[in-house]
């Protein structure tokens, strides 16, 4: 039985997640981005992914109104990007290498994977909004991912098992 929010959050932290930076453009065409570890696949046919954003986020309206966004899966040497996009910074994109993707949204360089999505559906998720995106373009490369577990960054130390 759940006793409090802190215990629940601690239990959720036992699940290893990847670290992403979600990017879009605001109504004036300025790049907007934030760190999120609430990313997951939804469907292969059609290709869809999801992520969630706190209702209290100052960026909620921007992402809700955007036609597109990109999910940038960070590589193990990109912790600095996770930190940068997680904290209030005057210009999060200053000095960050990126290209314009679908809908003009920023696609970060050097990441382990990107998913360029059309913003199709938003679902009420309690204190969060769940964004479902139709993947219009994607790419991946063989880079070690940055992961998050039990409130800390980590890199995988794993053995590859054959199926």
N, C-alpha and C positions, 0 to 999 in steps of 0.2 A: 504494500500500500504506500502511496506517495505521501510524504509528510510535509515537505516544503519545496519551494522552487530550487533552492541550492542543491538539495539532495537529488532532485530530478536532473538538474543540469550536470551534476557530477556523474550520474549514471549514463547520461547521453554522451559524455566525454569519453566513455570507454569504447565508443565506436570510432574507428579510425576514418578520417575523412581527408579528401584532397583539399587543397587551398586554391581558390579561384579569385580572379578579379573580374567583376561584371562591368562592362562598359557600354555607354550609349552616348547620345547627343541630347542636349537640352533644346528647348524651343528656339533658342537663338543660334543653335549649331555649335555650341561649346561642348567639348568632351566632358563627360561625367563618369566617374568610376568608383567602385567600392569593393572591399574584400568580402568574400562570402565562402563559407564552407558547407552551405546547405544545397549543394548541387547533386543532381542524380539523373540517370537516364529514365525515360518513360516508355518510349516506343521505338522499335526499329522500322516499322512500316505503318504509317509514315514516321520518319525520324523526328523524335521530340525529346526535349529535356526539360527539367524543372529546377528552380531555385526559389528561395524565399527571402523576403525582406521585412524587417520589423516595421510595423505601422508607425512607430515613432521616428523612423528615419527621415531626415530632411530631404532625402532623395526619392522618397516614395512617389510623389507626383510626377517627377521627371521620368522615372522608369514606367509608371503606369500609362503615361501619355506617349511614350516613344514607340515608333513603328518597329524598330529593331534594337537588338542588343547583342553583345558578344560575351561569351563565357570563355575566359582565358585561364587555362589550367596551368598553374605555376610550376616551374621546375625547381629542383632542390636548391639551386643557387640564387633563387629570386625571393628570398625571405624579405629583402629590403622593399620589394614591391608590395608584398602583403602588408607590411608595416605602414608603408606610405599611404596606401589606399584605405587603410583601416582607421587612420587618424585624421583629425582636421588639419589640412594643409591648404594654404592659399591657392596653389596651383598644383594639383596632384600629378599633372602630366608634364610639368617642367622637367626637362632632361630625360624623359622616358621615350624610348624608341617605339613608334607604332606606325601602322599604316591604316588607311581607311578601308573598312570592309563593307559588307552589305548595308545599305542605308547610310553609308558614311561613318558608321560607328568605329571607334578605335579597336584595332586588333593589335595586341602587344607582341613585340618581337621576342624571340628566344624562349617562348613558353613551350610546354610539352604537348599541348593540344589547344585548339580553338574551335568553338561552335558559334557560328554566326546565325542568329535566330530572328525570325519574324515574331513579334510579340503578339501571341494569339489569344491567350486566356489568362485571366487572373481569378484566383479562388480565395475566398475567405479562409484563413487558417488561424483563427484565434487572434493572438497579438501580432501575427505576421500575415502577409499576403504572399500566396504561392503563385509564381509566374511560370506558365507553361509556354514553351517556345517551339515553333516549327523550325527545325534546322534546315537552313537553306544552303549552307556551305560549312565544311569542316576540314581540319587537317590535324595531323598528329606527327610527332617525331619521337624517336627513341631517346628520351631524356628522362632521368630519374625525377620523379615528382616530389614536390614539397607536400608533406602530410602534417596533420594535426591530430594529436591524441592526448587525452587527459590534461587539456589546458596548455599543451606545449607543442612547439614545432618539432618535427622529426623528419628523418629520411628513412626510406625502407632499407631494411637489411633482411633480404629474403632469398629464399631458394626457389628456383623455378621448378614446379612439378608438372609432369606431363599428364594429360587427361587420360 
